[in-house]
Structures are given as C-alpha cells and as structure tokens.
Amino acid sequence: MERNIVTESCSTLRALGREVLRGRWKLAFLAFLTYNAAIYIPTIFSTALFADSAPVIFLLYSVLVTGPLLLGCAIFTLRLFRNEGPSIGQIFYGFERFGRSLALYLAICLFAFLWFIIPVAGIVLSVVAMIRYSQAFFIMADNYGIGAFESIARSKQMMLGNKAKYFLLCLSFIGWGLLASIPYALAGFLTEQDAATYEFTVGMVVVSFIGSVGYSALMAYMMAAMAAFYEMAAGNLKPGYIMSTAEVIDDNSNIKYE
C-alpha cells in the first residue's frame, strides 16, 4: 500500500469538512441524529418493558448494533464527501455486512482493551491503538468484500506517519465538543435523581437522547473532516488541489480527485 502523509493543517481539514457540508448540513445532521436514535429508541422500549434488566439489554443491544451503524456512518460520510448521492438510509447499510462490521467493532474494542490493561502506560498505548485503527471503518466502507482484520491491518499501514496529525485533528474539536455538551449537561439536571440512584429509567433515556442532539451536529462536522483526512491518507485527494480556503477547484462537485 502506498504511504500518503497528510500534510494539510487541521484548520484546512475542518474547512474541507465545512465545504462538503455547505448546503447539506440538514441532511448530515438528520443522518447522525438517526444514528443516535437507532441506539436510544430501542433502549427506551426495553427500559419500559424490562426495567430490571434494561442495563444488560442495552449493553447487549449496543454491542450488536454499534459496528454496523458505524460502518453505515462511514458509508454515508464518504458518499457525502464524494457527492455520490448520500441519503439518510445509508446509515443502516452496514447491516448488509453485519458479521464483518460486528467483528471489526469487537476486534477494535478487544485490542484497545488489551493495550489499556498494560501497567503504567496502558492509557496512552490504548489511545495510540485507537488512532492506528481509526480508518478501519472507512476502509471497510470503501472495500465491500474486505474483512475485519484486513481493515485493521490497512488502517495501521495508512496511519504510519499520520497518527500525530489525526490526534491533533481530534483535539481541534474540543471547543465544539464542549459546546455540543451543553444540551446534554442541561438534560442531566432533569435526570439528576435517576443518575444519583443509578436508576435506568425511561425518562432518563429520553432526556439523554434529547440532550444528544448537539452531538449529532458535532458528529456531522467531525465525520466530514475525518473523511477529508481519510481521502488524503488513502491518496484519493491530493494536496495540490486544495486552496487555502479549503475550496476544491471543480465545477461539478465539491471535491476533485486525481
């Protein structure tokens, strides 16, 4: 695999994301709101019907669906970035590759955990591992027949020389993350009693979902910028085409490929 070092600044990557989202913020926001709803809404019903076992049901459900949903998010974001007819329904396309996407999610979680339990340096090593595996879902979205371990291997190869840039890109969203957390923090006050008593109630889940609306907007922004990073690391988007404002020279599409 050819190595492509991402040399563009984090501000340029974010600007590319905004350029891709221009005129399509609503579509992207609704897509990632759908992602959150796919996790929260079944939890609301399970909490209402099986209150005593709701935490266990939620854990099992989230383990089963998070991988396919993350693959769907990657598929949607790449279609959006490439102007290839993105639609909200693509968030669920990962379920067409349920086994592979579930295996990828479980493998990433397992490897990160194994690094995490190493004494003293575990936290740092786990973070580095997650960065190394960060492109795996984009790679799987881009290669229909690829398996979990091959996606991870390609991600590790792709991130050689790019880990620091990706880490800085993630850090550059801290301010937006704090802003997006305000609705969630306000919702927390409404469920303070439930949280204090560790009660998993319908009201707590509903209010938490409402509070997560800010994160849906943040996910749209972050994923668009992450797609720009991926396209450069994969060699699909060449730095020479990118202007200082992150507008890409093309009359028919937001993004120009070589």
Summary of the structure (lengths in Angstrom):
residues: 258
radius of gyration: 18.9
end to end distance: 17.4
largest distance: 57.8
contacts: 808
relative contact order: 0.18
helix: 73%
strand: 1%
